[in-house]
Amino acid sequence: MAIQPSVKANLYKDSVSLMRISQIAIARSGVQRVTLLMGTRSNKEFLQQAGLMSPVLENAKPGDIMIVVQDDTSEKREAAEREIHSLIAGDEPKAGATESAMDAPPRSIAGGIAIAGHADLALISVPGPYAAAEALKALRRGLNVLLFSDNVTIEQEQAIKRVAAQKGLLVMGPDCGTAIINGVPLGFANVVRRGVIGLVGASGTGLQEVMCQIHRHGLGVSQAIGTGSHDVSSRVGGTTMLQGLALLAADEQTKVIAIVSKPPAPDVQQRVIEQASMIGKPVVLCFLGGEVVASTGNVHRASSLEETAKQAVSLAGAQQPGSDEKAVEELVSRVCRSLAPSQRYLRGLYSGGTFCSEAQIIWLEAGVRARSNAPLADADRLADPEDSYGHTAIDLGSDEFTVGRPHPMIDYGVRVDRLLKEANDPTVACVVLDVVLGYGSHANPAEILAPAIRQAKATAKAKGRELPVICFVCGTAEDPQSFETQKTMLAAAGAELVGSSTAAARSAQAIASRMAASQAVA
Amino acid sequence: MTDQNGPQYQRLLAGKVEVVNVGLEGFVKDLHDCGIGVVHVDWKPSAGGDPQMAALLAKLGV
C-alpha cells in the first residue's frame, strides 16, 4: 500500500484528538489508513518499526504533527490529506477571530490558575517526557496533582513527591488512571453514588471495578484516591498510598476503607499495614497476587477485586452479596460442550492492566499458567506481545501497544485486530474481554466490539468451531455509555456476559481446566 | 506545608474541587458535564519540544 507522508508544523494535538481527526478523515475520504502522530522520538521509532517512516518526517519536532496516509490510489490519498489539514485547521484559533484576548485559553498552568480563581487540583495528561515538568509547575503554585501521564521515570516521581511532601500537597500518579475526589470524577472514572466506602489504589482499573461493584451492591464511595502503579515500590515508598490512608482516616464521611494494589515492596507493605491497623475504621486490604495472610483486628484481607467489594460492602453494614458460582458453572458446562478437543487455550485481551494480572493469578492458582506481556514472573513473558502462545493474557494498555495512540479503553482498534487474529487459532478455547465504561472511556464500546465479536465467531464457525467470548462490563447504570445497553448489544453479538472481572477469570480458568482434563481422559 | 490544620492536601476534601486541566481536552467536557469548575490549558511542548530543557525550565519556575 503506497504511503503519503507530510508534516503540519507548530501545532500540538493530544493523541485522542488525533485519533478523532484520523477517523473522520478515513470516513470522509474512504482512504485505507491514516496515522497522525506528534513528532516525538518514540513516535518516529514506532513509524520506523511499522515501515511508515520517510525522509519528509525525519525533521519533524515534538510540536509538529506527522501525517501518514496509506492507500493504493493517489486521488484518495490526496483527498485524505486535504481533509486532515482542513480538520486540523478547523481546530486552530483563527487569525482575527472575534474572541478577545481574555477569552483565549491560557497557555500555561499559571494562566489557568489565574482564570480559575480557586483551583486546587491540576489534572495533567501531557506526554510522559513533559509530565514531570508540568507537575512541578502545578505543585509550586500550590495545586494538588493528578498525574494521568505514564512514562515518567522513578527519579522524576521521587522528585515530584518530594516537592509535594514539602508543600503538604497530594500527587496521585504518575500513571494514575482514576480518582474520585469529593464526588468529582477524574481521569477514567465511573459514575458511582456517594457513600461511606473510601478507596485507595495503585491500580486504576482495579479501583474502577471495585467502585462499580460497590455501587451495584447498593452502596457508595466517599473518595477514591489513585496512587499510580509505581507508588508502592521501595524507591517511592508508598508516599501517596500512606497519604491517601491518612486522608480517608480523617474523612468523616468514610466509614470503611479498601486498598487495592499489586503487592507493595515488603518495606512499603509493612508501613501500609501498620498505618492501616492504627485507623479506627475497618480496612480491607487487597494486594492482588500477594501472600494470603489472615485478617487481624480492623484489617481484613481480600484476594480478588470481587471479594474486596463484597467485604467492604459487608463491613459497611449491608448484606453480604450472594455468590455467582451457579451461573459460572452453567456457563462453563455449556461452553465446554461446544468446544472441539483441540480448543484448549485461554486468550485474555484486556484494556485494564489489573484485570490482566488478576486473571493470571486466578488461572495460576488452578495450575493454568499463562504467558503475558505483563507476566507475574519474568519467565512467563511472551517472546512477542503480538503473538499469543498457549494460555495468554495481554495487557493492551501497556507501552508497546500505546505508543502514539490512545489507551485501548478509548481506541478499540488494536483489540479488535487481536480478537480477529485469535479467531483464526484452532487451539483457542475462549477469549476474555473487559469493557470499561465511565468518563474518559469510549463513548459506545459495544458499537465497535459487537460487530468484531460477530465477525470473530463467524470466522471460527466457518472453520467448524465455536469461539466463546466471555465479557464483563466494568460500569454502572449511571455511566454515560448506559450499562444495560452495552450489555444488551454485546449479548446480542453472542458474548457470554459475567458480572465481574473475577467471575470472568474464574469462568475461563474452569473452561481451561475442564478441557485439559477431558484431553487427559481421552 | 503543614499548619495547625494538618497538611494542605486535607483541604481537598473540605470543599468543592476546581480543576486546571493540562493535556487531554476530553476530560474538560466530562468535568463540565458534572458541573465542575475547570479551566483547560492550551498546552504544547515548551523549549522547542526538548523534554530535558522543559524540565530545566520547570525547575526555574518558568
Interface residues (C-beta under 8 A of the other chain):
Chain A: L11 Y12 D14 V16 S17 G39 T40 K61 P62 G63 A104 P105 P106 R107 S108 I109 G111 G112 I113 I115 A116 G117 H118 A119 D120 L121 A122 L123 I124 S125 V126 P127 P129 Y130 A132 A133 E134 L136 K137 A138 R140 G142 L143 N144 F148 S149 Q156 Q166 K167 G168 L169 L170 I181 N182 V184 P185 L186 G187 Q223 Q243 L247 A250 D251 Y439 G440 P480
Chain B: M1 T2 D3 G6 P7 Q8 Y9 Q10 R11 L12 L13 G15 K16 V17 E18 V19 V20 N21 V22 G23 L24 E25 G26 F27 D30 L31 D33 C34 I36 G37 V38 V39 H40 V41 D42 W43 K44 P45 S46 G48 G49 D50 P51 A54 A55 L57 A58 K59 G61
